[in-house]
Amino acid sequence: MKIKIRIDIGEGPVEVDTTLATIVAWERRFKRKASDLGNGIGIEDLAFMAHEACKAQKITVPAVLDDFIKRLDLIEVVQDGPVNPTEGTPTGDD
């Protein structure tokens, strides 16, 4: 699962991508499963993922999540990928 998130902490917009490690960190912190994301995602969830993705991509952000959240001017999902991407089923017409 990959989510592209656009954030701005007062220094201009930046886009970051989540990774498997980001999602696992989110599952551990919030005691939820990635499949729960299909029912919607909360702002705190999104902020946590953006914070983790920034750190992984060496983007300087406040070390404490709450301090990061206080600085957010913008947070939005740019695109997200399917949880279990699959190729189409052959129709037999090929």
Phi and psi in radians as a Rosetta constraint file:
Dihedral C 1 N 2 CA 2 C 2 CIRCULARHARMONIC -2.358 0.35
Dihedral N 2 CA 2 C 2 N 3 CIRCULARHARMONIC 2.283 0.35
Dihedral C 2 N 3 CA 3 C 3 CIRCULARHARMONIC -2.177 0.35
Dihedral N 3 CA 3 C 3 N 4 CIRCULARHARMONIC 2.268 0.35
Dihedral C 3 N 4 CA 4 C 4 CIRCULARHARMONIC -1.683 0.35
Dihedral N 4 CA 4 C 4 N 5 CIRCULARHARMONIC 2.176 0.35
Dihedral C 4 N 5 CA 5 C 5 CIRCULARHARMONIC -2.118 0.35
Dihedral N 5 CA 5 C 5 N 6 CIRCULARHARMONIC 2.303 0.35
Dihedral C 5 N 6 CA 6 C 6 CIRCULARHARMONIC -1.756 0.35
Dihedral N 6 CA 6 C 6 N 7 CIRCULARHARMONIC 2.234 0.35
Dihedral C 6 N 7 CA 7 C 7 CIRCULARHARMONIC -2.278 0.35
Dihedral N 7 CA 7 C 7 N 8 CIRCULARHARMONIC 2.810 0.35
Dihedral C 7 N 8 CA 8 C 8 CIRCULARHARMONIC -2.530 0.35
Dihedral N 8 CA 8 C 8 N 9 CIRCULARHARMONIC 2.083 0.35
Dihedral C 8 N 9 CA 9 C 9 CIRCULARHARMONIC -1.889 0.35
Dihedral N 9 CA 9 C 9 N 10 CIRCULARHARMONIC 0.557 0.35
Dihedral C 9 N 10 CA 10 C 10 CIRCULARHARMONIC 1.659 0.35
Dihedral N 10 CA 10 C 10 N 11 CIRCULARHARMONIC 0.119 0.35
Dihedral C 10 N 11 CA 11 C 11 CIRCULARHARMONIC -2.139 0.35
Dihedral N 11 CA 11 C 11 N 12 CIRCULARHARMONIC 0.314 0.35
Dihedral C 11 N 12 CA 12 C 12 CIRCULARHARMONIC 1.701 0.35
Dihedral N 12 CA 12 C 12 N 13 CIRCULARHARMONIC 2.685 0.35
Dihedral C 12 N 13 CA 13 C 13 CIRCULARHARMONIC -1.179 0.35
Dihedral N 13 CA 13 C 13 N 14 CIRCULARHARMONIC 2.512 0.35
Dihedral C 13 N 14 CA 14 C 14 CIRCULARHARMONIC -2.388 0.35
Dihedral N 14 CA 14 C 14 N 15 CIRCULARHARMONIC 2.473 0.35
Dihedral C 14 N 15 CA 15 C 15 CIRCULARHARMONIC -1.899 0.35
Dihedral N 15 CA 15 C 15 N 16 CIRCULARHARMONIC 2.347 0.35
Dihedral C 15 N 16 CA 16 C 16 CIRCULARHARMONIC -2.242 0.35
Dihedral N 16 CA 16 C 16 N 17 CIRCULARHARMONIC 2.666 0.35
Dihedral C 16 N 17 CA 17 C 17 CIRCULARHARMONIC -1.960 0.35
Dihedral N 17 CA 17 C 17 N 18 CIRCULARHARMONIC 2.368 0.35
Dihedral C 17 N 18 CA 18 C 18 CIRCULARHARMONIC -1.304 0.35
Dihedral N 18 CA 18 C 18 N 19 CIRCULARHARMONIC 2.796 0.35
Dihedral C 18 N 19 CA 19 C 19 CIRCULARHARMONIC -2.231 0.35
Dihedral N 19 CA 19 C 19 N 20 CIRCULARHARMONIC 3.093 0.35
Dihedral C 19 N 20 CA 20 C 20 CIRCULARHARMONIC -1.012 0.35
Dihedral N 20 CA 20 C 20 N 21 CIRCULARHARMONIC -0.708 0.35
Dihedral C 20 N 21 CA 21 C 21 CIRCULARHARMONIC -1.085 0.35
Dihedral N 21 CA 21 C 21 N 22 CIRCULARHARMONIC -0.641 0.35
Dihedral C 21 N 22 CA 22 C 22 CIRCULARHARMONIC -1.091 0.35
Dihedral N 22 CA 22 C 22 N 23 CIRCULARHARMONIC -0.811 0.35
Dihedral C 22 N 23 CA 23 C 23 CIRCULARHARMONIC -1.167 0.35
Dihedral N 23 CA 23 C 23 N 24 CIRCULARHARMONIC -0.702 0.35
Dihedral C 23 N 24 CA 24 C 24 CIRCULARHARMONIC -1.098 0.35
Dihedral N 24 CA 24 C 24 N 25 CIRCULARHARMONIC -0.751 0.35
Dihedral C 24 N 25 CA 25 C 25 CIRCULARHARMONIC -1.053 0.35
Dihedral N 25 CA 25 C 25 N 26 CIRCULARHARMONIC -0.717 0.35
Dihedral C 25 N 26 CA 26 C 26 CIRCULARHARMONIC -1.112 0.35
Dihedral N 26 CA 26 C 26 N 27 CIRCULARHARMONIC -0.780 0.35
Dihedral C 26 N 27 CA 27 C 27 CIRCULARHARMONIC -1.037 0.35
Dihedral N 27 CA 27 C 27 N 28 CIRCULARHARMONIC -0.762 0.35
Dihedral C 27 N 28 CA 28 C 28 CIRCULARHARMONIC -1.145 0.35
Dihedral N 28 CA 28 C 28 N 29 CIRCULARHARMONIC -0.727 0.35
Dihedral C 28 N 29 CA 29 C 29 CIRCULARHARMONIC -1.236 0.35
Dihedral N 29 CA 29 C 29 N 30 CIRCULARHARMONIC -0.754 0.35
Dihedral C 29 N 30 CA 30 C 30 CIRCULARHARMONIC -1.744 0.35
Dihedral N 30 CA 30 C 30 N 31 CIRCULARHARMONIC -0.004 0.35
Dihedral C 30 N 31 CA 31 C 31 CIRCULARHARMONIC 0.951 0.35
Dihedral N 31 CA 31 C 31 N 32 CIRCULARHARMONIC 0.774 0.35
Dihedral C 31 N 32 CA 32 C 32 CIRCULARHARMONIC -2.275 0.35
Dihedral N 32 CA 32 C 32 N 33 CIRCULARHARMONIC 2.915 0.35
Dihedral C 32 N 33 CA 33 C 33 CIRCULARHARMONIC -1.812 0.35
Dihedral N 33 CA 33 C 33 N 34 CIRCULARHARMONIC 2.631 0.35
Dihedral C 33 N 34 CA 34 C 34 CIRCULARHARMONIC -0.989 0.35
Dihedral N 34 CA 34 C 34 N 35 CIRCULARHARMONIC -0.565 0.35
Dihedral C 34 N 35 CA 35 C 35 CIRCULARHARMONIC -1.084 0.35
Dihedral N 35 CA 35 C 35 N 36 CIRCULARHARMONIC -0.399 0.35
Dihedral C 35 N 36 CA 36 C 36 CIRCULARHARMONIC -1.139 0.35
Dihedral N 36 CA 36 C 36 N 37 CIRCULARHARMONIC -0.383 0.35
Dihedral C 36 N 37 CA 37 C 37 CIRCULARHARMONIC -1.136 0.35
Dihedral N 37 CA 37 C 37 N 38 CIRCULARHARMONIC -0.371 0.35
Dihedral C 37 N 38 CA 38 C 38 CIRCULARHARMONIC -1.134 0.35
Dihedral N 38 CA 38 C 38 N 39 CIRCULARHARMONIC -0.338 0.35
Dihedral C 38 N 39 CA 39 C 39 CIRCULARHARMONIC -1.608 0.35
Dihedral N 39 CA 39 C 39 N 40 CIRCULARHARMONIC 0.109 0.35
Dihedral C 39 N 40 CA 40 C 40 CIRCULARHARMONIC 2.028 0.35
Dihedral N 40 CA 40 C 40 N 41 CIRCULARHARMONIC 2.784 0.35
Dihedral C 40 N 41 CA 41 C 41 CIRCULARHARMONIC -2.260 0.35
Dihedral N 41 CA 41 C 41 N 42 CIRCULARHARMONIC 2.332 0.35
Dihedral C 41 N 42 CA 42 C 42 CIRCULARHARMONIC -1.427 0.35
Dihedral N 42 CA 42 C 42 N 43 CIRCULARHARMONIC 2.816 0.35
Dihedral C 42 N 43 CA 43 C 43 CIRCULARHARMONIC -1.107 0.35
Dihedral N 43 CA 43 C 43 N 44 CIRCULARHARMONIC -0.703 0.35
Dihedral C 43 N 44 CA 44 C 44 CIRCULARHARMONIC -1.114 0.35
Dihedral N 44 CA 44 C 44 N 45 CIRCULARHARMONIC -0.679 0.35
Dihedral C 44 N 45 CA 45 C 45 CIRCULARHARMONIC -1.046 0.35
Dihedral N 45 CA 45 C 45 N 46 CIRCULARHARMONIC -0.836 0.35
Dihedral C 45 N 46 CA 46 C 46 CIRCULARHARMONIC -1.098 0.35
Dihedral N 46 CA 46 C 46 N 47 CIRCULARHARMONIC -0.743 0.35
Dihedral C 46 N 47 CA 47 C 47 CIRCULARHARMONIC -1.105 0.35
Dihedral N 47 CA 47 C 47 N 48 CIRCULARHARMONIC -0.730 0.35
Dihedral C 47 N 48 CA 48 C 48 CIRCULARHARMONIC -1.064 0.35
Dihedral N 48 CA 48 C 48 N 49 CIRCULARHARMONIC -0.823 0.35
Dihedral C 48 N 49 CA 49 C 49 CIRCULARHARMONIC -1.094 0.35
Dihedral N 49 CA 49 C 49 N 50 CIRCULARHARMONIC -0.725 0.35
Dihedral C 49 N 50 CA 50 C 50 CIRCULARHARMONIC -1.114 0.35
Dihedral N 50 CA 50 C 50 N 51 CIRCULARHARMONIC -0.732 0.35
Dihedral C 50 N 51 CA 51 C 51 CIRCULARHARMONIC -1.062 0.35
Dihedral N 51 CA 51 C 51 N 52 CIRCULARHARMONIC -0.847 0.35
Dihedral C 51 N 52 CA 52 C 52 CIRCULARHARMONIC -1.106 0.35
Dihedral N 52 CA 52 C 52 N 53 CIRCULARHARMONIC -0.742 0.35
Dihedral C 52 N 53 CA 53 C 53 CIRCULARHARMONIC -1.132 0.35
Dihedral N 53 CA 53 C 53 N 54 CIRCULARHARMONIC -0.686 0.35
Dihedral C 53 N 54 CA 54 C 54 CIRCULARHARMONIC -1.071 0.35
Dihedral N 54 CA 54 C 54 N 55 CIRCULARHARMONIC -0.832 0.35
Dihedral C 54 N 55 CA 55 C 55 CIRCULARHARMONIC -1.057 0.35
Dihedral N 55 CA 55 C 55 N 56 CIRCULARHARMONIC -0.733 0.35
Dihedral C 55 N 56 CA 56 C 56 CIRCULARHARMONIC -1.150 0.35
Dihedral N 56 CA 56 C 56 N 57 CIRCULARHARMONIC -0.530 0.35
Dihedral C 56 N 57 CA 57 C 57 CIRCULARHARMONIC -1.680 0.35
Dihedral N 57 CA 57 C 57 N 58 CIRCULARHARMONIC 0.257 0.35
Dihedral C 57 N 58 CA 58 C 58 CIRCULARHARMONIC 1.078 0.35
Dihedral N 58 CA 58 C 58 N 59 CIRCULARHARMONIC 0.570 0.35
Dihedral C 58 N 59 CA 59 C 59 CIRCULARHARMONIC -1.631 0.35
Dihedral N 59 CA 59 C 59 N 60 CIRCULARHARMONIC 2.204 0.35
Dihedral C 59 N 60 CA 60 C 60 CIRCULARHARMONIC -1.217 0.35
Dihedral N 60 CA 60 C 60 N 61 CIRCULARHARMONIC 2.110 0.35
Dihedral C 60 N 61 CA 61 C 61 CIRCULARHARMONIC -2.418 0.35
Dihedral N 61 CA 61 C 61 N 62 CIRCULARHARMONIC 2.804 0.35
Dihedral C 61 N 62 CA 62 C 62 CIRCULARHARMONIC -0.987 0.35
Dihedral N 62 CA 62 C 62 N 63 CIRCULARHARMONIC 2.475 0.35
Dihedral C 62 N 63 CA 63 C 63 CIRCULARHARMONIC -1.157 0.35
Dihedral N 63 CA 63 C 63 N 64 CIRCULARHARMONIC -0.577 0.35
Dihedral C 63 N 64 CA 64 C 64 CIRCULARHARMONIC -1.643 0.35
Dihedral N 64 CA 64 C 64 N 65 CIRCULARHARMONIC 2.258 0.35
Dihedral C 64 N 65 CA 65 C 65 CIRCULARHARMONIC -0.944 0.35
Dihedral N 65 CA 65 C 65 N 66 CIRCULARHARMONIC -0.800 0.35
Dihedral C 65 N 66 CA 66 C 66 CIRCULARHARMONIC -1.081 0.35
Dihedral N 66 CA 66 C 66 N 67 CIRCULARHARMONIC -0.609 0.35
Dihedral C 66 N 67 CA 67 C 67 CIRCULARHARMONIC -1.197 0.35
Dihedral N 67 CA 67 C 67 N 68 CIRCULARHARMONIC -0.650 0.35
Dihedral C 67 N 68 CA 68 C 68 CIRCULARHARMONIC -1.084 0.35
Dihedral N 68 CA 68 C 68 N 69 CIRCULARHARMONIC -0.827 0.35
Dihedral C 68 N 69 CA 69 C 69 CIRCULARHARMONIC -1.058 0.35
Dihedral N 69 CA 69 C 69 N 70 CIRCULARHARMONIC -0.708 0.35
Dihedral C 69 N 70 CA 70 C 70 CIRCULARHARMONIC -1.083 0.35
Dihedral N 70 CA 70 C 70 N 71 CIRCULARHARMONIC -0.487 0.35
Dihedral C 70 N 71 CA 71 C 71 CIRCULARHARMONIC -1.565 0.35
Dihedral N 71 CA 71 C 71 N 72 CIRCULARHARMONIC -0.177 0.35
Dihedral C 71 N 72 CA 72 C 72 CIRCULARHARMONIC -1.179 0.35
Dihedral N 72 CA 72 C 72 N 73 CIRCULARHARMONIC 2.135 0.35
Dihedral C 72 N 73 CA 73 C 73 CIRCULARHARMONIC -1.704 0.35
Dihedral N 73 CA 73 C 73 N 74 CIRCULARHARMONIC -0.400 0.35
Dihedral C 73 N 74 CA 74 C 74 CIRCULARHARMONIC -2.640 0.35
Dihedral N 74 CA 74 C 74 N 75 CIRCULARHARMONIC 2.393 0.35
Dihedral C 74 N 75 CA 75 C 75 CIRCULARHARMONIC -2.635 0.35
Dihedral N 75 CA 75 C 75 N 76 CIRCULARHARMONIC 2.186 0.35
Dihedral C 75 N 76 CA 76 C 76 CIRCULARHARMONIC -2.713 0.35
Dihedral N 76 CA 76 C 76 N 77 CIRCULARHARMONIC 2.640 0.35
Dihedral C 76 N 77 CA 77 C 77 CIRCULARHARMONIC -1.442 0.35
Dihedral N 77 CA 77 C 77 N 78 CIRCULARHARMONIC 2.192 0.35
Dihedral C 77 N 78 CA 78 C 78 CIRCULARHARMONIC -1.508 0.35
Dihedral N 78 CA 78 C 78 N 79 CIRCULARHARMONIC -0.782 0.35
Dihedral C 78 N 79 CA 79 C 79 CIRCULARHARMONIC -2.786 0.35
Dihedral N 79 CA 79 C 79 N 80 CIRCULARHARMONIC 2.738 0.35
Dihedral C 79 N 80 CA 80 C 80 CIRCULARHARMONIC -2.416 0.35
Dihedral N 80 CA 80 C 80 N 81 CIRCULARHARMONIC 2.648 0.35
Dihedral C 80 N 81 CA 81 C 81 CIRCULARHARMONIC -1.739 0.35
Dihedral N 81 CA 81 C 81 N 82 CIRCULARHARMONIC 2.835 0.35
Dihedral C 81 N 82 CA 82 C 82 CIRCULARHARMONIC -1.156 0.35
Dihedral N 82 CA 82 C 82 N 83 CIRCULARHARMONIC 2.612 0.35
Dihedral C 82 N 83 CA 83 C 83 CIRCULARHARMONIC -1.108 0.35
Dihedral N 83 CA 83 C 83 N 84 CIRCULARHARMONIC -0.781 0.35
Dihedral C 83 N 84 CA 84 C 84 CIRCULARHARMONIC -2.221 0.35
Dihedral N 84 CA 84 C 84 N 85 CIRCULARHARMONIC 1.384 0.35
Dihedral C 84 N 85 CA 85 C 85 CIRCULARHARMONIC -1.123 0.35
Dihedral N 85 CA 85 C 85 N 86 CIRCULARHARMONIC 2.406 0.35
Dihedral C 85 N 86 CA 86 C 86 CIRCULARHARMONIC -2.398 0.35
Dihedral N 86 CA 86 C 86 N 87 CIRCULARHARMONIC 2.755 0.35
Dihedral C 86 N 87 CA 87 C 87 CIRCULARHARMONIC -1.484 0.35
Dihedral N 87 CA 87 C 87 N 88 CIRCULARHARMONIC 2.755 0.35
Dihedral C 87 N 88 CA 88 C 88 CIRCULARHARMONIC -1.085 0.35
Dihedral N 88 CA 88 C 88 N 89 CIRCULARHARMONIC 2.659 0.35
Dihedral C 88 N 89 CA 89 C 89 CIRCULARHARMONIC -1.384 0.35
Dihedral N 89 CA 89 C 89 N 90 CIRCULARHARMONIC 2.323 0.35
Dihedral C 89 N 90 CA 90 C 90 CIRCULARHARMONIC -1.042 0.35
Dihedral N 90 CA 90 C 90 N 91 CIRCULARHARMONIC 2.468 0.35
Dihedral C 90 N 91 CA 91 C 91 CIRCULARHARMONIC -1.630 0.35
Dihedral N 91 CA 91 C 91 N 92 CIRCULARHARMONIC -0.198 0.35
Dihedral C 91 N 92 CA 92 C 92 CIRCULARHARMONIC 1.562 0.35
Dihedral N 92 CA 92 C 92 N 93 CIRCULARHARMONIC -0.107 0.35
Dihedral C 92 N 93 CA 93 C 93 CIRCULARHARMONIC -1.529 0.35
Dihedral N 93 CA 93 C 93 N 94 CIRCULARHARMONIC -0.089 0.35
